[in-house]
Amino acid sequence: MTPAALLAHLSRLQDAFTTLTAATDPATAVPGLGGWRVRDLVLHLAGVHHWAAGMAVGDPTRDITLVADPGLRPGELAALYASHAAALRATLTDAGPDGPARTLVGRGTTSFWFRRQTHETLVHLGDLAAARAGAWTPDVLDSLVALDTDLWADGVDEVVTMFQPRQTHLGRTSPLERTVALYDIDSGRTWVLGAHEDGRTPSDRPAVTVTGDARALDLLLWGRVPLAAGSVVVDGDAGALSAALAAGVTP
């Protein structure tokens, strides 16, 4: 996706996150996030925006953890988030996609953060919506924001080509013993999870193919929707898929 398209998506996702925060009790539990409450989620995303805005202009020193009054009401929490969201967008706009930046994989350009913060916000907007609904479902975002299939596909690409190899490079996970093909029925595109690891031969034959729409594939990789509920078809060694997902392909 182009940086301009990503920035437009980011703006819509942040607006939806702000609106939903203002309408949600900060003490509401967030499904699947280890005891987090909505307050924790909102402060996390605001802190990530604050830190990423620094990284986007080559400054890695900003604190990613925000400290705020634990008694903030929904509207106040939403305003705090909105201020950091707006500051991030302004930084990205001013720097432009080709400006020098620090990224999660070394020095690069600001375009990295156009993409990373859009998908960070997408997944966490889903978390917030799931908190309101009581559970994660593939369609939890449908009533909140219009999303095209290209955005979900870009999320799959980010995990396969950046996050999973990074997890391995950092020693957080072991290289996948068996690679996993991901086939997107929306675009006809195929990715191979594990093919971008250091030293991997891209021609290695995948042990299993997972077929579904881009949204189902992205949410599966991020562990938000379980395999049984993700509307995907598994062809081949299901154990290889389970092992890959259990290994932690995302942070």
For each residue, the residues with C-beta under 8 A, 3 or more apart:
1: 5 6 9 115 150 151 154
2: 5 6
3: 6 7 97 111 114 115
4: 7 8
5: 1 2 8 9 150
6: 1 2 3 9 10 114 115 118 154
7: 3 4 10 11 89 92 93 114 118
8: 4 5 11 12
9: 1 5 6 12 13 118 122 147 151
10: 6 7 13 14 88 89 92 114 117 118 121
11: 7 8 14 15 89
12: 8 9 15 16 145 146
13: 9 10 16 17 118 121 122 125 145
14: 10 11 17 18 82 85 86 89 121
15: 11 12 18 19
16: 12 13 19 20 125 144 145
17: 13 14 20 21 42 45 81 85 121 124 125 128
18: 14 15 21 22 78 81 82 85
19: 15 16 22 23 78
20: 16 17 23 24 125 128 129 132 144
21: 17 18 24 38 42 74 77 78 81 128
22: 18 19 74 75 77 78
23: 19 20 74 132
24: 20 21 28 38 74 128 131 132
25: 28 38 74
26: 37 38 39 42 72 73 74 77
27: 37 38 39
28: 24 25 37 38 131 132
29: 35 36 37 131
30: 33 36 37 38 40 41 127 128 130 131
31: 127 130 131 134 135 136
32: 127 130 136 223 224
33: 30 36 40 41 127
34:
35: 29
36: 29 30 33 40 41 44
37: 26 27 28 29 30 40 41
38: 21 24 25 26 27 28 30 41 42 128 131
39: 26 27 42 43 70 72 77
40: 30 33 36 37 43 44
41: 30 33 36 37 38 44 45 124 127 128 131
42: 17 21 26 38 39 45 46 77 78 80 81 128
43: 39 40 46 47 66 68 77 80
44: 36 40 41 47 48 124
45: 17 41 42 48 49 81 120 121 124
46: 42 43 49 50 66 80 81 84 85
47: 43 44 50 51 63 64 65 66 84
48: 44 45 51 52 64 117 120
49: 45 46 52 53 84 85 87 88 117
50: 46 47 53 54 62 63 64 66 84 87 88
51: 47 48 54 55 62 63 64
52: 48 49 55 56 88 113 116 117 120
53: 49 50 56 57 62 84 87 88 91 92 113
54: 50 51 57 59 60 61 62
55: 51 52 58 59 60 62 101 102 103 113
56: 52 53 88 91 92 95 99 101 110 113
57: 53 54 91 95 99 101 110
58: 55 100 101 102
59: 54 55 62 102
60: 54 55 102
61: 54
62: 50 51 53 54 55 59
63: 47 50 51 66
64: 47 48 50 51
65: 47
66: 43 46 47 50 63 80 84
67:
68: 43 72 77 80
69: 72
70: 39
71:
72: 26 39 68 69 76 77 80
73: 26 76 77
74: 21 22 23 24 25 26 77 78
75: 22 78 79
76: 72 73 79 80
77: 21 22 26 39 42 43 68 72 73 74 80 81
78: 18 19 21 22 42 74 75 81 82
79: 75 76 82 83
80: 42 43 46 66 68 72 76 77 83 84
81: 17 18 21 42 45 46 77 78 84 85
82: 14 18 78 79 85 86
83: 79 80 86 87
84: 46 47 49 50 53 66 80 81 87 88
85: 14 17 18 46 49 81 82 88 89
86: 14 82 83 89 90
87: 49 50 53 83 84 90 91
88: 10 49 50 52 53 56 84 85 91 92 117
89: 7 10 11 14 85 86 92 93
90: 86 87 93 94
91: 53 56 57 87 88 94 95
92: 7 10 53 56 88 89 95 97 110 113 114 117
93: 7 89 90 96
94: 90 91
95: 56 57 91 92 99 101 110
96: 93 99 110
97: 3 92 109 110 111 114
98: 109 110 111
99: 56 57 95 96 109 110
100: 58 107 109 110
101: 55 56 57 58 95 107 108 109 110 112 113
102: 55 58 59 60 106 107 108
103: 55 106 107 108 112 113 116
104: 112 116 162 166
105: 108 112 162 166
106: 102 103
107: 100 101 102 103
108: 101 102 103 105 111 112
109: 97 98 99 100 101 112
110: 56 57 92 95 96 97 98 99 100 101 113 114
111: 3 97 98 108 114 115
112: 101 103 104 105 108 109 115 116
113: 52 53 55 56 92 101 103 110 116 117
114: 3 6 7 10 92 97 110 111 117 118
115: 1 3 6 111 112 118 119 154 158
116: 52 103 104 112 113 119 120 158
117: 10 48 49 52 88 92 113 114 120 121
118: 6 7 9 10 13 114 115 121 122 151
119: 115 116 122 123 154 155 158
120: 45 48 52 116 117 123 124
121: 10 13 14 17 45 117 118 124 125
122: 9 13 118 119 125 126 147 151 155
123: 119 120 126 127 155 222 224
124: 17 41 44 45 120 121 127 128
125: 13 16 17 20 121 122 128 129 141 144 145
126: 122 123 129 130 136 140 141 219 224
127: 30 31 32 33 41 123 124 130 131 136 224
128: 17 20 21 24 30 38 41 42 124 125 131 132
129: 20 125 126 132 133 140 141 144
130: 30 31 32 126 127 133 134 135 136 137 140 224
131: 24 28 29 30 31 38 41 127 128 134
132: 20 23 24 28 128 129
133: 129 130 137 140
134: 31 130 131
135: 31 130
136: 31 32 126 127 130 140 219 224 225
137: 130 133 140 225 229
138: 215 216 219 225 229 230 231
139: 142
140: 126 129 130 133 136 137
141: 125 126 129 144 145 147
142: 139
143:
144: 16 20 125 129 141
145: 12 13 16 125 141
146: 12
147: 9 122 141 151 152 215
148: 151 152
149: 152 153 186 187 213 214 215
150: 1 5 153 154 187 214
151: 1 9 118 122 147 148 154 155
152: 147 148 149 155 156 186 213 214 215 217 218
153: 149 150 156 157 184 186 187 189 214 218
154: 1 6 115 119 150 151 157 158
155: 119 122 123 151 152 158 159 214 218 221 222
156: 152 153 159 160 182 184 191 214 217 218 221
157: 153 154 160 161 191
158: 115 116 119 154 155 161 162 163
159: 155 156 162 163 164 193 218 221 222 249 250
160: 156 157 163 164 182 191 192 193 195 196 221
161: 157 158 165 191 196
162: 104 105 158 159 165 166
163: 158 159 160 166 167 249 250 251
164: 159 160 167 168 173 193 194 196 197 249 250
165: 161 162 168 169 196 197 198
166: 104 105 162 163 169 170
167: 163 164 170 172 173 247 248 249 250 251
168: 164 165 171 172 173 174 175 176 197 198
169: 165 166 197 198
170: 166 167
171: 168
172: 167 168 248 251
173: 164 167 168 247 248 249
174: 168 177 247
175: 168 194 197 199 200
176: 168 179 180 193 194 197 240 243 244 247
177: 174 240 243
178: 194 206 207 208 237 240 243 244
179: 176 192 193 194 195 200 204 205 206 207 240
180: 176 192 193 194 206 207 208 209 210 240 241 244
181: 190 191 192 193 206 208 209 210
182: 156 160 190 191 192 193 209 210 217 221
183: 189 190 209 210 211 212
184: 153 156 187 188 189 190 191 212 213 214 217
185: 188 211 212 213
186: 149 152 153 213 214
187: 149 150 153 184 214
188: 184 185
189: 153 183 184
190: 181 182 183 184
191: 156 157 160 161 181 182 184 195
192: 160 179 180 181 182 195 202 206
193: 159 160 164 176 179 180 181 182 221 244 249
194: 164 175 176 178 179 180 197 200 204 244
195: 160 179 191 192 200 202 204
196: 160 161 164 165 200 202
197: 164 165 168 169 175 176 194 200
198: 165 168 169
199: 175
200: 175 179 194 195 196 197 204
201: 204
202: 192 195 196
203:
204: 179 194 195 200 201
205: 179
206: 178 179 180 181 192 209 236
207: 178 179 180 236 237 240
208: 178 180 181 234 235 236 237 238 240 241
209: 180 181 182 183 206 234 235 236
210: 180 181 182 183 217 220 232 233 234 235 241
211: 183 185 232 233 234 235
212: 183 184 185 216 217 220 230 231 232 233
213: 149 152 184 185 186 216 217 231
214: 149 150 152 153 155 156 184 186 187 217 218
215: 138 147 149 152 218 219
216: 138 212 213 219 220 225 230 231 232
217: 152 156 182 184 210 212 213 214 220 221 232
218: 152 153 155 156 159 214 215 221 222
219: 126 136 138 215 216 222 224 225 230
220: 210 212 216 217 223 224 225 227 230 232 245
221: 155 156 159 160 182 193 217 218 245 249 250
222: 123 155 159 218 219 250
223: 32 220 245 250
224: 32 123 126 127 130 136 219 220
225: 136 137 138 216 219 220 229 230
226: 229 230
227: 220 230 232 234 241 242 245
228:
229: 137 138 225 226
230: 138 212 216 219 220 225 226 227
231: 138 212 213 216
232: 210 211 212 216 217 220 227
233: 210 211 212
234: 208 209 210 211 227 238 241
235: 208 209 210 211
236: 206 207 208 209 240
237: 178 207 208 240 241
238: 208 234 241 242
239: 242 243
240: 176 177 178 179 180 207 208 236 237 243 244
241: 180 208 210 227 234 237 238 244 245
242: 227 238 239 245 246
243: 176 177 178 239 240 246 247
244: 176 178 180 193 194 240 241 247 249
245: 220 221 223 227 241 242 249
246: 242 243
247: 167 173 174 176 243 244
248: 167 172 173 251
249: 159 163 164 167 173 193 221 244 245
250: 159 163 164 167 221 222 223
251: 163 167 172 248
